[in-house]
């Protein structure tokens, strides 16, 4: 967005194809990615707000998808980020990162986050409340500079970090689990009642913008509802297979991965697509690469 030559193109995309823009824009404009440079994205956000696209619904849908990540896996990077600011003796940044940790992992939104996150937040809150008696640390949503002073509180923080590393993992390891356990909002999501409204006001099934030809959003499949269960995959980050029921009456399977930057995956899939386009149309099936849509 700092490149003037791109401003007009990106704003035109936001105007005519808003749902091709606002998913990747959420990642590109996130404070963890751009820090204090978020204001450069304001023209794009303004263009999206002026469209009929369901921007607020998309933001809520994103928050609900984030809840498909196990809570301990959301907590770990937030704690690491706070520890880095604490070790750097940067109280201003430490306060910001602690507030973010508290917002994401302690004060969870029960309308969006399920029992898995609620139970974890309760265990975490209890440990933090006990820290005052055990280690002399007063830990609430706002943390004082006195508690960030390592010259006086180092031993307390070291012991607390050791204790937090032993927090019990979520009871769901792998296999099929009710979607409601991770996000009751996703489990209740049902757009079938809005089917008679404008198609522009409904969320499109992700992955329909290929970039190889001019899209026609009017023909795109819309999200109607989610399947009642998610499948927890047996890998380190425990990604979830989510089934979305589309307006085409088909099931659309998605693998939701948290704790990873999948932009590299997206670029690799795009490269595979280019490779396939270079092969002759009558090439053997085995010579083609199977590709998947990746939405960061």
N, C-alpha and C positions, 0 to 999 in steps of 0.2 A: 504493500500500500504506500510506501514511501517513494516508489518509483512513479513519477508523474505519468509516464506513458501507459501505465497499467490502470490508472484510476478510472478512466472512462470505460475501458473494457470491463473491469470488474463491476462497476456500477450498472452497466448495461445488462450484465449477467444477473445481477441481483434483482433488476427490474423485471426482466423477461423470464428468468428461470430461477426464482428465489430458492426453490428446494434443492437446486444443484449447488447452492452457495452456502446456505446456513449451517449445514452439518460440518463441513471442513472448517468453516469460519469459527465455529465454537472452539475448536482446538487451536487454530492459528492465533486467535485473539485472547486465549486464556492467559491469566496472569503468570502461570508457571512457565509459559513459553516466551511471552514478550515482556514480562515485567511491567514497568511503568509506561510502556509505549502503546497501551491499549487504545489511547485516544485516536491513533492513526486509523483505526478501523471504524470510527464513528460514521464517516460518509456511507460506508457499506451497510452498517446497521440501520442508518436512517432510510436508505433505499428499501431495505427489507421491511421496515415498519410501515412504509407507504404502500406496500403491496398487499394483496389479499392472503398471502401465505400465512399459515397458522404458526407464527413465530413463537408465541408464548407456549403453545402446545408442544412444539418441538423442544423447547428448553426444558419443560417438565418431563417429556419423554426421555431426554438425555439424562436427567437426574435419576429417573427410574432405572435406566439401563446401567448407570453407575452402581446401583444397588445390587446388581447381579455379581459384582466382585465381592468375594468374601471379606468381611469387615477387618479381619486381621491383616489382610493384604492391602487394604486402604490405609490402615493405621501405620503400618511399617514405614512407608516412604514419608508420611507426614512427620512421624517421630524423628526420622533420620534428618529431614530438612530442618526441624527445630534444633536438633543437637548440633548441626553445623553452625547455625547462627549463634547458639550458646557458646560453642567452643571458640568462635571468632570474637567473642566479647562484644557483640553487636546487639545491645538491648532493644533498639528500635525495631530491627528486623526480627529479633526474637519474639517480641510482642505480636508482630504481625503473623508470624508462622504459628505461634501458639494459639492465637485466636482462630486461625484456619483449621488447625488440628481439632480444636474444641468443637467448631461448627460442623466439621465433617464426621467426627468419630464419637463425640459425646452427646451433643444436642441434635440427635437425628430427628428428621421429620417423619413422624409415625404415619402420616398420610401416604408417604412415598416409600419409606423404608420398612421392611418386614421384620418379623420377630427375630430373625438371625441377627440383624443389626441392633435391634432394641436390647436383646440380651447381652451382646458384646458391650454396648455402651453402658449398660448398668454395671457390668463387672469393672469396666475401665473407670467409671465415675467413682465407684467404691474405693478402688486403689488410690485414686487421686485425692479423695477426701481423707483417707488414712495417712497421706503423706505429711500432713501438718503435725500429727502426733508423733509419727515415726521419724521424720527427717527435718521437721521445721520448715516445710514448704507449704505455703498457702496457694493452692491451685484452683482457680475458677476460670471463667471465660476470659477474664482479664488478669494478666500476671504482672506483678510489680517488679520494678527495677531491682529492688532489694533481693528478690528471689532469683534474679538473673545474675547476681554478683557471685561469680565463681570463687573469688577470694575468700568468701564466707560460706558459700553453700555447695562447694564442689562435692564433698563427701555425700551430702544428701542426694544430689542429682545422680551420682554414680550408683548409689544403692537403689534409687527409684528406677533408673534405667534397667538395672539388672532384674528388678521385680517385674517390670512391664514386659521384659523379654520372655517371661514365663507365663504370660496370660494364656489361659486355655484356648485351644483352637475351636473354631465353629464345629458343631456336631455333624454337619453334613460334609462328608468327604468326597463321595462320588456317587454316580447313579442318578435315577430320576427323583426329583424333589418338586413339591408343589411350588409353582411360581410365586404364590402368595407369601411364602416364607421369606423370600428375598424382597419382593415388592408388591404389596397389595394394590398399589396404583396400576401397575402393569396388568395384574390379574383382573382388575375391574375395567380396564380400558376397552371400550366398545364404541366404534364409530358408526355402527350400522344405523343408528337413529339419525345420523346427519347425512345419510345417503342422498336425500332429496335436495340438499343444499349445494352450494357451488363446489365443484371439484377442486378449485384452487384453495379452498379452506380445509381440505383434508390432507393428512399426511400421506405422501407417496411411499410405497415400498422402496427401501433403499437399494441402490446399485443399478438404477435404470438409466443413468446418464453415462454413456460410453465414451463420448468425445470424438467419435468417428463420423458422426453425421448430425444434422440439425435435429434436436429432439422436439417431440410434440407432447408436452405434459398432459394434454387432454386424453391421450391414449394410455397414460401410465396407470399401472395398478395401484390402488389405494390400500392402506392398512385398515382392516376392519376390527380385528381383535387379536389377542395373543393366545397361544395354546395354554392349557392349565398347568403344564409341567415344564421344567427345564431339566436338561441332562447335564450333570456335572462331569466334565471330562477328566480323565486320570492323567493330568500333567501338572507341572509345578505351579502354574498360575491358576489352575482350576477354571479354565474357560467354560462357559455355559452355552449349550445349544438351545436357542430360543426359536419357537415356531410362531410365525406371524401368518394369520389368515388374511388373504387378500380379497379385493373386490372381484377378482377373477375366479373366486371360489377354489383357489389352489392354496396349498401350504407352501410357505416360503421359509426355508431354514436359514438361520443365522448363527454364527459362532461369535459370542460376545466375549471379548478379551479385555480385562482390566489390568492396570499396572504395567502396560507396555505401550510404546509409541509405534503404532502400526503404519506410520507413513512410509517407512521403508518397504513393508509388505506391499503397500499400494503401488509403489514405484516398480517393484519387481513384477507384479502382476501386469502392469501396463507394458513393461518390456516384453513379457511373454506374449501379450496381445500383438505387439508390433512384429515379433518373430513369426507368429502365426499368419499375419497379413502378408508376409514376404514369401510364404510357401505357396505353390500353385494350388488352385482349388481342387485338383484331382489327386493331391498328395495323399499318401497312405495315412490312415488314422493314427498309426503309431508315431508318425512324424510331427504331429501337432501336440502342443502343450495345453493341458486342461487349465483354464484360468478361472479365477474367482473374483467377484467384486469385493473391494475393500473400502470401507468408509471410516476414515479416522474420526 
